[in-house]
Amino acid sequence: MSSSLSTAPDATGQAEPAPAGSSLREVAAVFLRLGCTAFGGPAAHIAMMRHELVQRRRWVSDERFMDLLGATNLIPGPNSTEMAIHLGFIRAGWAGLVVAGALFIGPAMLIVLALAWAYVTYGSLPQAQWLLYGIKPVIIAIVVQALFGLARTALKGPVLIAVAAGVLALSLAGVNELVLLFGGGAAGLLAQVLVRRARAVPAPSLPAAMPVVPAMPAGALGTGGTLKLAASVAVATVVPFSLATLFLTFLKIGAVLYGSGYVLLAFLRGDFVERLGWLTDRQLLDAISVGQFTPGPVFTTATFVGYVAGSGGGMAHGILAALVATAGIFLPSFVFVAISGPIVPHLRRWSLVAMLLEGVNAAALGLMAAVTLTLGQAALVDPLTVVLALASLAILLRWKPNSAWLVLAGAVAGFLAHVVAPAAL
């Protein structure tokens, strides 16, 4: 796609040329705001992108949005960041690809960097539970609205509905998300082929060239779909700190990591606690915690790890190490999207690939629903949080406002609840 033109969907969801200059500014404004307000993890980020870019701005149709989501699930890296990069590319070409990703990551990186400095300087993390208390119910409402909208697009017929429902049930039972994602895609493909054969319609042949799915790293899956942090193991040797080693280690993680923050935790512990000896288990858990309560991608945990590991050389060296770590873990996402982005619009031309993608999309919806139920149990803890969630959902369905304002309102409500009745927290 040329950087001189960008695209926007018309009423039918097809792309139309649009001036690149204004579109690039629009991409920058949208993803900078999302980077500052996208709390709640990948499911919430994706829901906010759909609300902003499918419903309000109509950059893409729901069907294309789901295809992009399916494509991000087939490559390693953080799904919501890769969605941002895809959408920036669609809207403003190669410049949009870079700007969308950088501005979605940037605010979280700066916040995490400030928290890492405070952590190293004062030995503790600032508490933000009152903030999350009000934000989490709003996030639940945003995700629920997105699930309803995406389900209407993605679940075409009983086969795909069954795939989504099965993935939801198995996810809640503890089956690993990667097994469910790829298994759901395969099940959807097989079931649709069998239905076609039962109707005496010849099954389509495989295309000459199928998209290559990177191999899943050995040992990335835990027993029963979970990864438990092992007891602290003494490090026999500590490898001297090196910016090159830091960059290459995070580059490797970004290039091969599928799955949730639990999988990220396992990779970080194996490399930085056990192999290199640059972190303790306590520091690693604090790094993961920071990634959970800041906006933007959870992978900005790398910023925290880089600063803590490199701060022995002073604050300036810690900042440089944080930037190097962040670049290392996110660089593969830009590369993967740059390679796969031009291919995604053509996937549905190949019948078997289209059916596989439909199965993956249905499985992804099932996983999102399971995550929403789990988050809902943690977010809706008292009558006030239930009211916040229901009111936010009603406002979204009736007026479709910018979701960033709802997140801000939730933060204010959490602050007021903390000040007026701190015992409730």
N, C-alpha and C positions, 0 to 999 in steps of 0.2 A: 504494500500500500504506500502510495506516495505521501511524503510529509507535507506536500502543498495542498492536499485536500483532506478533509475528514468526512465522516459520515454521520447521518442522523436518520432514524426510521421515519417513514411516512405513516399514514394511517394503516397501511397494510403490514407494517413491520419491515418494509424493505429499506435499504440504505439509500440516502440521497446525498450528493456532494454538498459540503458546507465550507465556508471560508476557514482556512486553517488558523489564522491569527486569533480570531474571536473564539474559535473552538478550543484552542490551546489555553487561552485565558480562562475559559469556562471549566476546562478540565482541572486547571490549577486551583481555582476557587473551590470547586466541589470536593476534591480529594484532600485539600488542606483542611477544610471543615470536617470532613469525615475522619481524618486522622486525629483531630482534636476531640471528637465526640463519640467515636465508635468504641464504646465499652462493651464488654460482655462476651468476647470470644468470636471465633469465625462465623458461627451460625448467626449471631446478632449483626456482625459486620455485613454479611451477605444480605440479610434482610433489609438493612438500612440502605445498601446500594440499590437493591431492587426498588424500594420505596422512592428513592431519590431519582434514579436514572431510568427506570422502566415506567413507573406510574406518573411521576411529576414531569420529567424532562423528555421522556420518550426517545431516549438514545437508541434503545434496542427493544425488540418485542420480547414478551415473556418466553417464547419458544427459544429464541436465540440466547437469552440469558441463561436458560436451563442448559443449553448445549455448552456454553462457556463453563458453567459450573461442573458439568460432567467431565469436560476436558481437564479442568484443574484437578479433579479427583484422580485422573489417570496419570498425573505427573507428580514427582516429589515436590515438597515445599509447602509453604503456608497458603491454604486455599483462598482466603480473603484477600491477601496481598496479590496473588496471581489474578484474581478477579478484577482488582483495581487496575492492574497492568493491562489486562485484556481490554477492559472498557476504555481506558485511555487510548489504547492503540486504535480501537474502532472509531473513536470520536475525533482524534487528532493525529493519526498516523504514528510514525516512529517517535517523534518528539512527544506525543501524548503518552506513549508507552513509558518513557523515562519519567516524565513529569508526574503522571498519576501515581506510579509506584513510589517515587522519591517523596512526594508530599504526603502520601498515606503513611509511610514509614517515619518520616521526619519528626513530627510532633511527639510521637511515642518515644522515639530515640532520645530526644532532648529531655523529656520528662524523666525517663529511666536514668539518663546520665546524671541529672541533678540528684536523683535519689541515691544513685551509687556513690556520688561525692559525699552526700550526707551520711551514708552508711559507713564509709571508710573513715570519715572525719569524726563522727560522733558515736559510731558503733551500734546504731539502731536505725530502724526504718520508721518514718512518720506514719501514724495511723490514719487510715482513710475509710474506716468502716461506716461512719455516718454518711459519707458520700455514696458508697455503694448501696447502702440501705435504701435510699430513694431511687437510685438509678436502675437497680436490678429489676424491679417490677415493670418499669417502663420498657426495658429491653425485652422482657417476656412478651409484652403486648406487641412490640414491633415484630418479633419473630413469629408469633401466632398469626398476625395478619399476613405476613409473607408466605407462611406455609399454606394458608387457604388459597392465596392467589396462585402460587406455583403449582399446587396440587391440581387446580383446574386445567393447567397447561400440560403438566407432565404425566398425569395418570390417565392415559387414554385407554380405557377398557379394563376389564376384570383382571387380565394378566398382570398389568403394571400395578394395579391397586393391590393385588395379592403380594407382589414383590415388596412393595412399600410396607404393607402391614406385617409381613413376615420379618423384614429387616428390623422394624420397630420392636417387635416382640423379642427377637433374638438379641438385639442390642441391650434391651432392658435386662435380659437374662445374663448378660456379661460376655457375649461372644465378641471377638475382636472386630473392630470397625473395618479393618482392611479386608478381612475374610468376608465380611458382609457386603462390602462395596463391590469387590470383584465377583464374589459369588452371586450377588443380586444381579449384576450385569449379565453374567453367564446364564443365570436362571431365566432372566427376561428374554434373552436371545433364544435359548432353547425352547422355551414355552411358545414363543411367537412362531418359530419355525415349525413346531409340531402342530400348532393350530392351522397354519397355512397348508401343511401336508394333509391334515384331516379334511380340509376343504378342497383337496385335490388341486391346490395351486402349487406349482413347482417352487421349491425353495430357491432363493437367489444364490448365485455363485459368489464366492469370495472375490474381492477386488484384487487387482494385480499387486497393489502395494498397500499393506495395512499399516496404520500408525504404530510405531514401536512404543511399547510400554516399558519404561525402565524397570529393571529387576528390583524386587524388594530386598533390602539389606538383610543378610542372615542374622538371626537373633533379634530382629526388631520386634517380633511379636512375643508377648508374655503369655503365660499359661492362663487359659480362660479369658483372654482378651485384656488382661490387666498387667501392669508392670509395677511391682512393689519395690520400694527403695530398700536395698539390703542394709544390714547393720554396717556400721562404719568399719572400714578395713584399713589397717595401717599401711601407709605408702612406704615401700622400702627405699625408693630413691625419688628425688625431686629433680625433674628435668629443668635446666636453666631456662628462664623466661626468654621468649623470642617472638618478635612481631610476625616473622615469617611463619613460625610454627602455629601461632594463634590464628593467622589468616587461613592457612591451609587446613587446619583442623575444622574451622567453621565452614570453609568452602566444602569440605567433604560432607559435613552434616547437612548443609543446605542442599547438596546434590543428591542425597540418597534417602532423606528422611520423609517417610509417610506418617500420617496419623496425628494423634493428639499431643497435648503437652506432656502426657505420661511417657510417650515415646521419646520426646525431646529430653525429658529428664534422664532417661536411661542413657542416651547418647552422651549428654553432658557429664554425667557421673563417670561413665566409662573412660572418657578422655581426660577430663580436667581434675577429677578426684583420684582415680586409680592409676591412669597411665602417666599423666604429667605431674600430678601432685601440686597443682597451682591453687586448688580450692579445698576447703573442708566440706563435709556433708552439710553442716549448718549454713555455710555461705551459699551452697548450691540451692538449698531449700528457700533461703531468703531471695535468691535471684529469681526462682520460679514464682514466688509470691508477688514480687514486683511486676512481673509480666502479666499476672492475673488481674491486678487492680489498677492498671494504667490503660488508657485507650490505645487503639491501634493493635497491630499484630503481636501475638504472644512471643514471636521469635525475637523481639527486642530484648528478651532475656539475655541475648548475646551481648548487648551493650553493657549490661550490668556486669556480666562475667568478665568482659574485656577490661573494664575499668578496675575492678577489684584485683584481677590478676596482674595488671600492669601498673598499679598505683605504687608499687614498691619503689619505682623510679621517680616518684613525685607526681603532682596533680597533672602537669602537662603531658607526662608520659602515659598516665592513666587515661586521659582524654583521647590521645592518639590511639592507644590500644582499644578503647571502646569503639572508635570509628572504624578501625581495621576489622574488629570482630563483626560489627554490624554489616560492613561491606561483604565480608566473607560469607555470612549465612544467607544474605538476600541476593547476591549476585546470580546464583543458579536459577532463581525464579525468573529474573529478567531474561536470561538466556533461553530457558525452556519455553516461556511465553512467546519470545521472538521467533522461535523455531515452529511452535505449534499453532500460534495465532493465525497465520494465513491459511492453515489447513482446516481449521474448525468449520468455516462456512461450507466447505465441500464434503463434510463427513456424511451428511444425509443423502448425498448422491449415491452412496454405496449402501445397498439395502441391508446387508448383514451388519455393517458398522453402525448404521442408523438404529437398528434394533438393539445392538449392544449398548449404544449410547442411551437409548430410552430406558433400558434396564438399569444402567448406572445412575441415571437421573432419578428413577424411582427409588433406588436404594439410598441415594443421597438424601432424598426427602424423608425416608424412614429414619435415617441417622439424625437428621436435624430435629425431627419430632421427638426422638428419644432424648437428645441433649436438652431440648426445651422442657420436657417433663422433669428431667433431673435438676435443671437449673431452677425450675419453678418451685420444687420442694425447698430449695435453699433460699429463694427470693421471697416467696409469699409466706412470711412467718407470723403475721399478725393481721388484724383487721385493716390497719392503715395501708399495708403493702398490697393487700387484696384490692382495696379501693383504688389505689394508684394504678394497678394493672388494668382493672376493668374500665376506669375512666380513660386511661390512655388508649385502650383498644377502641372504645366508643368514639373518641376524638379522631383516631386514625381512620376508622370506617366511615365516619360522617363527613369530615372536612379535609382529610389527607394533608395535614400540615407538614412542614419540614420536620423530620424526626429529631433533628438536633435541638429544636426548641423543647420538645418533650423530654429529652435527656436532661437538658438544663433545668427544666421545671422539676424533674425528679430529684436532681441534686439539691435544689433549693428546699424541696419538701423534706429530704433527708437531713439537711442542715437544721431546719426548723424543729424537726422531731428530736434531733440530738440536743438542741439548746433547750427546748421546752420540757422534754421528758427524756433525759439521757438514760434513765433507768430502763427505758423500753428497749434500748440497744444492748 
